[in-house]
Amino acid sequence: MLGFLLRRVATMIGTLAVISVLVFVVIQLPPGDYLTTYIADLQAQGEDVSSDKVDFLREQYGLDQPMPVQYLEWVTGLLHGNLGYSFEYQMPVADVVGDRLFLTLLLNFLTVLFIYGVSFPIGVYIATHQYSFADHSLSFLGYIGLATPNFLLALILLYLSNVWFGISIGGLMDPAYIGEGWSIGKAGSLFAHLVVPVIVIGTAGTAGMIRRLRANLLDELQKPYVVTARAKGLPEGRILRKYPLRAVLNPFVSDIGTLLPQIVSGSVIVSAVMSLPTTGPMLLSSLRSQDMYLAGSFLMFLAVLTVVGMLVSDLLLAAIDPRVRLERGRKS
């Protein structure tokens, strides 16, 4: 297991190095840079920008350096915990992100728990009660969840909460706690406001996972070993727990690697619609303004989530599935 872990960590490091190059290059691909956008905004407001000022700002921000030099400075800073300097906000990226990164992680962690906690029991139940009223009704709701965009569901809930109850469910806490230090009241307000965003963001993932679990479990329940176990008189609950459920856990576990980054990237529009103070709206703004260090830090954050999730899923697969080989070169 130790050798398997070391190989996976080495692969993670190499993957992140390649991703960092691609992220930096992609951000630099659009013509111009942050100063180009900034100067265009100033000129649109009727201000005259001299070439001396442009050269001074370009030198101050380090944009006069060749791209490889800018990349090396950025990567070296990342290795030392320095995320770079945000041109748009005129402060270090770490200070700009602040609580947004914590709120993003908390929101998406709770969304993952919601997806797994809801989809697993429902998927097992409708698979073991095929063609029942519960199977048809929950499957119908699942199709609606798959077909309804998250941002549209957010808009519907915002409208209904305002019309029916006269309250706003936007944001992640009451306005009185914004900018204040953490307290029990602020934490309670945060968790109360997290309920709706978690349901909105997790609906599509829950519906999709229910469908996959149902299909895989139905296929497994028709296998000869299950028919033989039933013929021997084993209880249905024991048959289900001992054999088919273990066989269908692999897709659940392997989804961990892609679920977190999908939730983070998929919640960008929902965060903008519901005014959530997460990293999503800030990522959109940084990409529009070509604030390369801020955008690059967010994209690297998604990359780290992906590779860490893949590592966790690989380790869990190796633990629950004896068919997964841990030694390189071992032949099955």
C-alpha positions as CSV (number, residue, x, y, z in Angstrom):
1,M,0.0,0.0,0.0
2,L,2.9,2.4,0.8
3,G,4.4,1.9,-2.7
4,F,1.0,2.4,-4.3
5,L,0.5,5.6,-2.3
6,L,4.0,7.0,-3.2
7,R,3.4,6.3,-6.9
8,R,0.0,8.0,-6.8
9,V,1.6,11.1,-5.0
10,A,4.4,11.3,-7.6
11,T,1.8,11.1,-10.4
12,M,-0.2,13.9,-8.6
13,I,2.9,16.2,-8.5
14,G,3.6,15.6,-12.2
15,T,0.0,16.2,-13.1
16,L,-0.2,19.5,-11.2
17,A,3.0,20.7,-12.8
18,V,1.6,20.1,-16.3
19,I,-1.7,21.7,-15.3
20,S,0.0,24.8,-14.0
21,V,1.7,25.3,-17.3
22,L,-1.6,24.8,-19.2
23,V,-3.5,27.1,-16.9
24,F,-1.0,29.9,-17.2
25,V,-0.8,29.6,-21.0
26,V,-4.6,29.5,-21.4
27,I,-5.0,32.6,-19.3
28,Q,-2.4,34.4,-21.4
29,L,-4.0,33.3,-24.8
30,P,-6.5,36.2,-25.1
31,P,-5.0,39.3,-26.7
32,G,-3.8,41.9,-24.2
33,D,-3.6,41.6,-20.5
34,Y,-5.2,43.2,-17.4
35,L,-3.7,46.6,-18.2
36,T,-5.4,46.5,-21.7
37,T,-8.8,46.0,-20.1
38,Y,-8.1,48.5,-17.4
39,I,-7.0,51.2,-19.8
40,A,-10.0,50.5,-22.1
41,D,-12.3,51.1,-19.1
42,L,-10.5,54.3,-18.2
43,Q,-10.8,55.6,-21.8
44,A,-14.5,54.6,-21.9
45,Q,-14.9,56.9,-18.9
46,G,-13.3,59.8,-20.8
47,E,-9.9,59.7,-19.0
48,D,-6.7,60.1,-20.9
49,V,-4.0,57.5,-20.2
50,S,-0.5,58.5,-21.3
51,S,2.0,56.0,-22.6
52,D,4.4,56.7,-19.7
53,K,1.7,55.7,-17.2
54,V,1.0,52.6,-19.1
55,D,4.7,51.6,-19.2
56,F,5.0,52.4,-15.4
57,L,2.0,50.2,-14.6
58,R,3.2,47.4,-16.8
59,E,6.6,47.4,-15.1
60,Q,5.0,47.7,-11.6
61,Y,2.8,44.6,-12.2
62,G,5.6,42.7,-13.9
63,L,3.7,42.4,-17.2
64,D,6.8,43.6,-19.1
65,Q,8.5,40.4,-18.4
66,P,8.5,37.4,-20.8
67,M,5.8,34.8,-20.2
68,P,8.3,32.1,-18.9
69,V,9.6,34.6,-16.3
70,Q,6.1,35.5,-15.2
71,Y,5.2,31.8,-15.0
72,L,8.3,30.9,-12.9
73,E,7.6,33.8,-10.5
74,W,4.0,32.6,-10.1
75,V,4.9,28.9,-9.6
76,T,7.7,29.8,-7.2
77,G,5.2,31.9,-5.2
78,L,2.7,29.0,-5.1
79,L,5.3,26.7,-3.7
80,H,6.0,29.2,-0.9
81,G,2.3,29.7,-0.2
82,N,2.1,33.0,-2.1
83,L,-0.8,33.0,-4.5
84,G,0.3,36.2,-6.2
85,Y,-1.1,39.7,-6.5
86,S,-4.5,40.6,-7.7
87,F,-4.4,43.5,-10.1
88,E,-8.1,44.1,-10.0
89,Y,-8.4,44.3,-6.2
90,Q,-5.0,45.8,-5.6
91,M,-4.0,43.3,-2.9
92,P,-2.5,39.8,-2.5
93,V,-4.7,37.0,-3.8
94,A,-4.7,35.3,-0.4
95,D,-6.3,38.4,1.1
96,V,-8.8,38.7,-1.7
97,V,-10.0,35.1,-1.4
98,G,-10.2,35.3,2.4
99,D,-13.3,33.6,3.7
100,R,-14.6,32.8,0.2
101,L,-12.4,29.8,-0.1
102,F,-13.5,28.4,3.3
103,L,-17.2,29.0,2.4
104,T,-16.7,27.4,-1.0
105,L,-15.1,24.3,0.6
106,L,-17.8,24.1,3.3
107,L,-20.6,24.5,0.7
108,N,-19.3,21.8,-1.6
109,F,-18.4,19.4,1.2
110,L,-22.0,19.5,2.5
111,T,-23.2,19.2,-1.1
112,V,-21.2,16.0,-1.5
113,L,-22.6,14.6,1.8
114,F,-26.1,15.5,0.6
115,I,-25.6,13.7,-2.8
116,Y,-24.3,10.5,-1.2
117,G,-26.6,10.6,1.7
118,V,-29.7,11.0,-0.4
119,S,-28.9,9.0,-3.6
120,F,-27.6,5.8,-1.9
121,P,-30.7,4.8,0.1
122,I,-33.1,6.0,-2.6
123,G,-31.1,4.1,-5.4
124,V,-31.0,0.9,-3.3
125,Y,-34.7,1.1,-2.4
126,I,-36.1,1.7,-6.0
127,A,-33.8,-1.0,-7.4
128,T,-35.1,-3.6,-4.9
129,H,-38.7,-2.4,-5.5
130,Q,-38.6,-2.3,-9.3
131,Y,-41.8,-1.1,-11.0
132,S,-43.4,-0.1,-7.8
133,F,-45.1,3.2,-7.2
134,A,-42.0,4.5,-5.4
135,D,-39.8,3.4,-8.3
136,H,-41.9,5.3,-10.9
137,S,-42.4,8.4,-8.8
138,L,-38.8,8.8,-7.6
139,S,-37.5,8.0,-11.1
140,F,-39.8,10.7,-12.5
141,L,-38.5,13.2,-9.9
142,G,-34.9,12.1,-10.9
143,Y,-35.6,12.9,-14.5
144,I,-36.9,16.3,-13.6
145,G,-33.8,16.9,-11.5
146,L,-31.5,15.9,-14.4
147,A,-33.4,18.1,-16.9
148,T,-33.7,21.2,-14.7
149,P,-30.6,23.5,-14.7
150,N,-29.3,24.4,-11.2
151,F,-29.6,28.1,-11.9
152,L,-33.2,27.8,-13.0
153,L,-34.1,25.9,-9.8
154,A,-32.4,28.6,-7.8
155,L,-34.4,31.3,-9.6
156,I,-37.7,29.4,-8.9
157,L,-36.9,29.0,-5.2
158,L,-35.9,32.6,-4.9
159,Y,-39.2,33.7,-6.5
160,L,-41.4,31.3,-4.4
161,S,-39.7,32.2,-1.1
162,N,-40.3,35.9,-1.8
163,V,-43.9,35.5,-3.1
164,W,-45.1,32.9,-0.6
165,F,-43.1,33.8,2.6
166,G,-41.8,37.3,1.9
167,I,-38.2,36.3,2.7
168,S,-35.0,36.2,0.7
169,I,-33.0,33.0,0.7
170,G,-30.0,34.6,-1.1
171,G,-26.6,34.8,0.4
172,L,-25.0,32.6,3.0
173,M,-25.8,34.5,6.2
174,D,-28.0,37.4,7.5
175,P,-26.8,40.8,6.5
176,A,-26.1,41.7,10.1
177,Y,-23.3,39.2,10.3
178,I,-21.5,40.2,7.1
179,G,-18.1,41.6,8.0
180,E,-18.4,40.6,11.6
181,G,-16.2,38.1,13.5
182,W,-17.2,34.4,13.8
183,S,-19.7,33.7,16.6
184,I,-22.3,31.1,17.5
185,G,-25.0,33.2,16.0
186,K,-23.1,33.8,12.7
187,A,-22.3,30.0,12.4
188,G,-26.0,29.2,13.0
189,S,-27.0,31.8,10.3
190,L,-24.5,30.3,7.9
191,F,-25.7,26.7,8.3
192,A,-29.4,27.8,8.1
193,H,-28.6,29.6,4.8
194,L,-26.6,26.6,3.4
195,V,-29.7,24.4,3.2
196,V,-31.1,25.8,0.0
197,P,-27.8,26.2,-1.9
198,V,-26.9,22.6,-1.0
199,I,-30.2,21.3,-2.3
200,V,-30.0,23.4,-5.5
201,I,-26.4,22.5,-6.4
202,G,-26.8,18.8,-5.4
203,T,-30.0,18.1,-7.2
204,A,-28.6,17.1,-10.5
205,G,-25.7,15.1,-9.0
206,T,-28.2,13.3,-6.8
207,A,-30.6,12.5,-9.6
208,G,-27.7,11.2,-11.8
209,M,-26.2,9.0,-9.1
210,I,-29.6,7.5,-8.3
211,R,-30.1,6.5,-11.9
212,R,-26.6,4.9,-12.1
213,L,-27.0,3.0,-8.8
214,R,-30.4,1.7,-9.8
215,A,-29.2,0.5,-13.2
216,N,-26.1,-1.1,-11.8
217,L,-27.9,-2.8,-8.9
218,L,-30.7,-4.1,-11.1
219,D,-28.0,-5.7,-13.4
220,E,-26.2,-7.2,-10.4
221,L,-29.4,-8.6,-8.9
222,Q,-30.0,-10.7,-12.1
223,K,-26.5,-12.4,-11.9
224,P,-26.5,-16.2,-11.4
225,Y,-24.8,-16.0,-8.0
226,V,-27.7,-13.9,-6.6
227,V,-30.3,-16.4,-8.1
228,T,-28.3,-19.3,-6.5
229,A,-28.3,-17.5,-3.1
230,R,-32.0,-17.0,-3.3
231,A,-32.5,-20.7,-4.3
232,K,-30.6,-21.7,-1.1
233,G,-33.0,-19.7,1.0
234,L,-30.7,-16.8,2.1
235,P,-32.6,-13.7,3.3
236,E,-32.9,-10.9,0.8
237,G,-31.3,-8.4,3.1
238,R,-28.2,-10.6,3.7
239,I,-27.9,-11.3,-0.1
240,L,-28.1,-7.6,-0.8
241,R,-25.5,-6.5,1.8
242,K,-23.0,-9.3,1.2
243,Y,-22.7,-9.4,-2.6
244,P,-24.6,-6.9,-4.9
245,L,-24.0,-3.8,-2.9
246,R,-20.3,-4.4,-2.7
247,A,-20.2,-4.9,-6.4
248,V,-22.0,-1.6,-7.2
249,L,-19.9,0.5,-4.8
250,N,-17.1,1.0,-7.4
251,P,-18.9,3.7,-9.4
252,F,-19.9,5.5,-6.2
253,V,-16.3,5.6,-5.0
254,S,-14.7,6.4,-8.4
255,D,-17.1,9.4,-8.7
256,I,-15.3,11.1,-5.8
257,G,-12.5,12.1,-8.0
258,T,-14.7,14.2,-10.4
259,L,-17.6,15.1,-8.1
260,L,-15.8,17.9,-6.1
261,P,-14.5,19.9,-9.1
262,Q,-17.7,19.4,-11.0
263,I,-19.7,20.8,-8.1
264,V,-17.3,23.8,-7.7
265,S,-17.4,24.6,-11.4
266,G,-21.1,23.9,-11.7
267,S,-22.0,26.2,-8.8
268,V,-20.5,29.3,-10.4
269,I,-23.8,30.5,-12.0
270,V,-25.8,29.4,-9.0
271,S,-23.5,31.4,-6.8
272,A,-24.1,34.5,-9.0
273,V,-27.8,34.0,-9.0
274,M,-28.2,33.5,-5.3
275,S,-25.5,36.1,-4.3
276,L,-23.4,33.5,-2.6
277,P,-20.0,34.8,-1.4
278,T,-18.0,31.9,-2.8
279,T,-15.2,31.8,-5.3
280,G,-17.4,31.3,-8.3
281,P,-18.4,34.9,-9.1
282,M,-14.9,36.1,-8.3
283,L,-13.5,33.5,-10.8
284,L,-15.8,34.9,-13.6
285,S,-14.8,38.4,-12.8
286,S,-11.1,37.6,-12.8
287,L,-11.3,35.8,-16.2
288,R,-13.2,38.8,-17.7
289,S,-10.6,41.3,-16.4
290,Q,-7.6,39.0,-17.2
291,D,-6.5,39.1,-13.6
292,M,-4.1,36.2,-14.3
293,Y,-2.9,35.5,-10.8
294,L,-6.3,35.5,-9.2
295,A,-7.8,33.3,-12.0
296,G,-4.8,31.0,-12.0
297,S,-5.1,30.5,-8.3
298,F,-8.7,29.5,-8.6
299,L,-8.0,27.1,-11.5
300,M,-5.2,25.5,-9.6
301,F,-7.5,25.1,-6.7
302,L,-9.8,23.1,-8.9
303,A,-6.9,21.1,-10.2
304,V,-5.8,20.2,-6.6
305,L,-9.4,19.2,-5.8
306,T,-9.4,16.9,-8.8
307,V,-6.1,15.1,-8.2
308,V,-6.7,14.8,-4.4
309,G,-10.2,13.4,-5.2
310,M,-8.7,10.9,-7.6
311,L,-6.2,9.8,-5.0
312,V,-8.9,9.3,-2.4
313,S,-11.0,7.3,-4.8
314,D,-8.0,5.1,-5.8
315,L,-7.3,4.3,-2.2
316,L,-10.9,3.6,-1.4
317,L,-11.2,1.4,-4.5
318,A,-8.1,-0.5,-3.4
319,A,-9.6,-1.0,0.0
320,I,-13.1,-2.2,-1.0
321,D,-12.3,-4.1,-4.2
322,P,-9.8,-7.0,-4.0
323,R,-9.6,-7.0,-7.8
324,V,-7.7,-3.7,-7.7
325,R,-4.0,-4.5,-7.8
326,L,-1.7,-2.4,-5.7
327,E,1.7,-3.7,-7.0
328,R,2.9,-2.3,-10.4
329,G,3.3,-5.0,-12.9
330,R,1.3,-7.7,-11.1
331,K,-0.6,-9.9,-13.6
332,S,-4.1,-10.9,-12.9
